Amino acid sequence: MVFKKWRHTRPFFGAILTVLSGLMILWVPLNLYLSTFLPGSVAVIGLLFGGLITLMGLMSFFLPSASKALGIIVIFLSILSVIGALGGFLFGTVFGIIGGALLTAWRMVPAEETAGTPSSDVPAQSAKTG
């Protein structure tokens, strides 16, 4: 019950998809570690973008009020990750775009609505009885 209440106060599914996307994007340059750190290699960009996307996903769990800005940054980095990490074989890019869109679209729910009684129904009931 506590987890369900905590989950509804955060952009949970957007954050999960974002972290999954970041890990997929990180997977490609980590498997090419011998050539990643050679001079002139663009795989370092994959490490940077994958790490940043994973960090943005984790930050959205702890800073839900910043989810709109984090979502926009995640979409931007997911598209750019195609350059350095093949976008996690493009699955990371797609998951990043969807996760970023979910983070951007998420809105904070007021405390009254999370309790189960919407605030818009209360005045309507008092107007009918009065």
C-alpha positions as CSV (number, residue, x, y, z in Angstrom):
1,M,0.0,0.0,0.0
2,V,2.8,2.4,0.8
3,F,4.6,1.6,-2.5
4,K,1.4,2.2,-4.4
5,K,1.0,5.6,-2.8
6,W,4.6,6.5,-3.5
7,R,4.4,5.3,-7.1
8,H,1.4,7.6,-7.8
9,T,3.3,10.6,-6.6
10,R,6.1,10.1,-9.2
11,P,6.4,9.6,-12.9
12,F,7.1,5.9,-12.3
13,F,6.7,4.3,-15.7
14,G,8.5,7.1,-17.5
15,A,11.4,6.8,-15.1
16,I,11.6,3.0,-15.5
17,L,11.7,3.3,-19.3
18,T,14.3,6.1,-19.1
19,V,16.6,4.0,-16.8
20,L,16.1,1.0,-19.1
21,S,16.9,3.1,-22.1
22,G,20.1,4.5,-20.5
23,L,21.3,1.0,-19.6
24,M,20.6,-0.2,-23.2
25,I,22.6,2.8,-24.6
26,L,25.4,2.1,-22.2
27,W,25.6,-1.5,-23.2
28,V,27.1,-0.9,-26.6
29,P,30.1,1.2,-25.7
30,L,30.8,-1.0,-22.6
31,N,31.0,-4.0,-24.8
32,L,33.4,-2.2,-27.1
33,Y,35.6,-1.1,-24.2
34,L,38.9,-1.9,-26.0
35,S,38.1,0.7,-28.7
36,T,36.0,3.1,-26.6
37,F,38.9,4.9,-25.1
38,L,41.1,5.1,-28.2
39,P,41.8,8.6,-29.5
40,G,39.1,9.7,-32.0
41,S,36.5,7.2,-30.9
42,V,32.9,8.4,-30.8
43,A,32.0,5.5,-28.4
44,V,32.9,7.8,-25.5
45,I,29.8,9.9,-26.5
46,G,27.8,6.8,-26.0
47,L,29.1,6.4,-22.5
48,L,28.3,10.0,-21.7
49,F,24.8,10.0,-23.2
50,G,23.9,6.6,-21.7
51,G,25.1,7.6,-18.3
52,L,23.3,10.9,-18.4
53,I,20.0,9.3,-19.5
54,T,20.3,6.8,-16.7
55,L,21.0,9.6,-14.3
56,M,18.0,11.6,-15.5
57,G,15.8,8.5,-15.0
58,L,17.0,8.1,-11.4
59,M,16.6,11.8,-10.8
60,S,13.0,11.8,-11.9
61,F,12.2,9.3,-9.1
62,F,13.6,11.7,-6.5
63,L,12.7,15.1,-8.1
64,P,9.3,14.6,-9.6
65,S,8.7,18.3,-9.9
66,A,11.5,18.5,-12.5
67,S,10.1,15.8,-14.7
68,K,9.2,18.1,-17.6
69,A,12.7,19.4,-18.0
70,L,14.2,16.0,-17.4
71,G,11.9,14.5,-20.0
72,I,12.9,17.1,-22.7
73,I,16.6,16.4,-22.0
74,V,16.1,12.6,-22.1
75,I,14.4,12.9,-25.6
76,F,17.2,15.1,-26.8
77,L,19.9,12.8,-25.5
78,S,18.2,9.7,-26.8
79,I,18.1,11.0,-30.3
80,L,21.7,12.0,-30.1
81,S,22.8,8.7,-28.7
82,V,22.5,7.2,-32.2
83,I,25.8,8.9,-33.0
84,G,27.9,7.4,-30.3
85,A,26.2,4.2,-29.2
86,L,23.9,3.3,-32.1
87,G,21.1,4.2,-29.7
88,G,21.4,0.9,-27.9
89,F,20.7,-0.8,-31.3
90,L,17.8,1.8,-31.7
91,F,15.8,0.1,-28.9
92,G,17.4,2.4,-26.4
93,T,16.5,5.4,-28.5
94,V,12.8,4.3,-28.8
95,F,12.5,3.6,-25.1
96,G,14.2,6.9,-24.3
97,I,11.8,8.8,-26.5
98,I,8.8,7.1,-25.0
99,G,10.2,7.5,-21.4
100,G,11.0,11.1,-22.0
101,A,7.5,11.7,-23.4
102,L,6.0,10.1,-20.3
103,L,8.2,12.2,-18.1
104,T,7.2,15.4,-20.0
105,A,3.5,14.5,-19.9
106,W,3.3,13.6,-16.2
107,R,1.7,16.1,-13.9
108,M,1.7,16.3,-10.1
109,V,-1.5,15.2,-8.5
110,P,-2.8,17.2,-5.6
111,A,-3.1,15.5,-2.2
112,E,-6.9,15.5,-2.3
113,E,-7.0,13.4,-5.5
114,T,-4.5,10.9,-4.2
115,A,-6.8,10.3,-1.2
116,G,-9.6,9.1,-3.5
117,T,-11.9,12.1,-3.2
118,P,-11.6,14.5,-6.1
119,S,-12.0,18.1,-5.0
120,S,-14.4,18.9,-7.8
121,D,-17.1,16.6,-6.5
122,V,-17.4,18.1,-3.1
123,P,-19.0,21.5,-4.1
124,A,-21.3,19.8,-6.6
125,Q,-22.8,17.6,-3.8
126,S,-23.3,20.5,-1.4
127,A,-25.0,22.5,-4.2
128,K,-27.5,19.7,-4.8
129,T,-28.5,19.4,-1.1
130,G,-28.8,23.1,-0.5
